[in-house]
């Protein structure tokens, strides 16, 4: 688990460790406080209804999607298609290697 100071960053890809969605990947779309983040994947968890998740229940991966991060920082929103694209790109490039 590669955590940079244990600080979650917007646009960072994470692996869910606990709960119904264990083993799946998602993207951090907001940091609530030092303990909770909001996750979305664009399919099951849309941007409009993100999952509130405890940081102890996710694994921070050392990969930030620049498309998602730029969209969230510039407009405050991101499309579900962009979330799906970023996760597909991550899984195809990083996970399969």
N, C-alpha and C positions, 0 to 999 in steps of 0.2 A: 504494500500500500504506500504510494508515494504522495505524501501530503506536504505541501509547502506551508510550514507553520500551522498546519491544520485549519487553514482559513479557506472556506469554500468561496469560489468566485463565480460570478454570473457567466453563463455560457459553458461551464465546465461539465464534462460528461462524467456520470457516476454509475456505479453498479449497485443495485439494490440488494442488500444482504438479508433483510428480515421482512416478513409479511407475505401477503398474497402474491406480490410481484417480485419475489426473490429471484435473483439471477438475471433480471432484465436490466437494460440500460435506460437512463433518462438524462435529461439536461436540467441543470439548476437555472431557474428563471428568476428567482428572487431569494435573497437572504433575509429571513425574518429577524433573527437575533443570533447570539453565539451558539445556539443549540438546535435551531430549526431552519429548514430551507423549504422552498416550494419547487417541486419537480414536475416536468411535463415531458411527454415523448411524442406528441403530435398524433398518436393513434388512439390508444385507450385513455390516456390522460392528455386532454386537450389543453391549450393555453388558457382558455377561459375557466377551466375547472382543474387547477393543478393539485397535486398531492402534497400535503404538509408532511414532512418526514424529519425524524430525529437524525442528527449527524452520526450518532452511534450505530444507526441501522443502514448506513450507506458507505460505500468505499469510494473515496475521491480518487479519480484517475487523473494522471498528469496530461490532460488533453483538453484544451479549450477550443470550442468551435468559433472561429472568427466571424462567420456569417451571423450566427445567433447573437453573439456578444455585441457586435456592431449594431444590429437591428434593435436590440433591447436598449442599448445606451443612447442611440440616436432618437428613436421614436417612442420607446417605452413599451413596445409591443413586438411580437414575432408571430409569423404565420405558422400554422400547424404543418404545412408543407415544408417549410424551412427546417422545422424541428426534425421531421422524418428524414429529410435529405441529409442533415448533419449526422444523425445517428446511423443511417445507412453507410455514409462515407466512413465514419469511425469504425464500424463493424467490419466493413470490407477491407480497409487499409490497415488498421491496427490489430484487431482481434484475430484475423485470419493469418497474420504473419507469424 
